[in-house]
Amino acid sequence: MIFDGSGTTDPEQSDKAGEPTRRQRTRSGRPWARHWTAVFSLVPLGVLAAAMWFGRWVRPSGDEWCFLPVVRDGGLTGMLEKFYVHDNGRVANALLVWAYARFGVPGHQWFALISGLVVVGVLWAVTLAAVRRAGVTVPRGVPLLVASMVTVLFLFASPNTYKTFYWPAASVSHTLAPLLAGAAVIPLLRARSRTAEITALVVVFLAGVFIGTLSEQSSLCVLVLLSGVLLLGRWIVTGPRRSYVRLWCLVGTAGTVIGTLVLVTSPGSRNRRHGRDAGMASMLAPESLIGAAKGFVRILGTLLTTWPYAGAVAVGVLLGALATRADGGTAPSVKHLLPMNAAILAFLLSGYLCTLAAYPVFGPGVVASTRLWNDFRFLYIVLLLGFGVLLGHRLRRRARHPVAPVVASTAVCGLVCVVLALSLNQLEHSMQVRARQWDRQDQWLRTQAEGGARELPYRPTPISKMTEPVDGAWPSGCVARYYQLDRITPARVFPWQ
């Protein structure tokens, strides 16, 4: 069985009615087996907590220079108009940007804390729902450990952690977008009544519309995955709810298509395509098709050679090795080969389509625009997790108590967390230096502007390859508007020095 839509358990799961099985009695006699995973989950959670604390050093940069004055002067209406009419048509993106930019600099500082909690919370809820729906039991802390490990890998194993986690403008459209799409699965997994099933349909439709107006790349990933389930549903989904799952996918597809149409037909999206000669004809041109393929191969090479992603396989092994089916079985069916192969194909197709969609705008530079990877990089991590689960099942089948694989997987997870923590510590130092320079220059510019100055020098404070205002670059005009100046000029040294 691959996915039993009924979520029922085998009546033979106990030796006698009302009595636990021998495996359950054995687990109950080893309290450490139930609690050590919960304790170990504090390791990745500690990395996440430190990263969220470092968010206090975040200061506006890049696109946010242009967002802040619009939100200040025009509020939500001004932000929606800017995105829908002028920029790119992403009205859901405008809503999320307004949600943090309305608080100014403090909104940027709190964004890491809030988004970090959202990511780990969604993943924890999805893991719990998936485990229960699959009809398996695991030690109490395993779902939290899985969620926290996937969180730190997704947020901090990126080629550019700052743009993935600390830059709100990129995070809302390329980091949170795939997580919000994943959250729509929770009602499906938990639905056990007619009312709950209807609620799940409403949620997936609204989520599809929202994702469609939030991120083109995430929309492509969603459509590929839902189409795959529709095509292979008879082999992937078993049990009496197969028809309902197919209906759920159809409703989600409809919502995503509607949202995407709202985006691509907007004046802002047309302006963006025409301004950069990035229309459909340009996307389907042979040079774009070939260039995107070459670019995705390079991206894939980077992902495959980034060893911390082994943590996803390791935590999957823990989940598979420690999980016990309600019927007492541990080995997966050979039918699992089909969904795994389908998942690999879905990841490759999603990654290529996301790269192709961005290629007319970025050209060969799409490889360097690492924030665009996040929409399909999340699928890559989930794919590795699934492979680890199957591997853990196999190891559990060969050894009744797979102590060695569990210990080895735990060690790998710990090592990955240590490496990511060291990398975060280096980034935190750079963020701290920039924040102090930014704050002092911000105070100087405000003081001079209040004194009647109309043109002032500005020294860029770049970090992690972020775009900063320089002479002739687009953010310079936005910085001038933010400080209510006519113009800023580039400076080699800070103005107060």
Buried (B, 14 or more C-beta within 10 A) or exposed (E): BBBBBEBEBEEEBBEEEEEBBEBBEEBEEEEEBBEBBBEBBBBBBBBBEEBBEBBBBBBBBBBBBBBBBBBBEBEBEBBBBBBBEBBBBBBBBBBBBBBBBBEEBEBBBBBBBBBBEBBBBBBBBBBBBBBBBBBBBBBEBBBBBBBBBBBBBBBBBBBBBBBBBBBBBBBBBBBBBBBBBBBBBBBBBBBEEEEEBEBBBEBBBBBBBBBBBBBBBBBBBBBBBBBBBBEBBEEBBBBEBBEBBBBBBBBBBBBBBBBBEBBBEBEBBBBBBEEEEBEEEBBEBEEBBEBBEBBBEBBBEEBEEBEBBBBBBBBBBBBBBBBBBBBBBBEBEEEBEBBBEBBBEBBBBBBBBBBBBBBBBBBEEBBEBBBBBBBBBBBBBBBBBBBBBBBBBBBBBEEEEBEEBBEBBBEBBBBBBEBBBEBBEEBBEBBEEBBEBBBBBBEBBEEBBEEEEEEBBBBBBEBBEBBBBBEEBEBBBBBBBBBBBEEBEBBEEBBEE
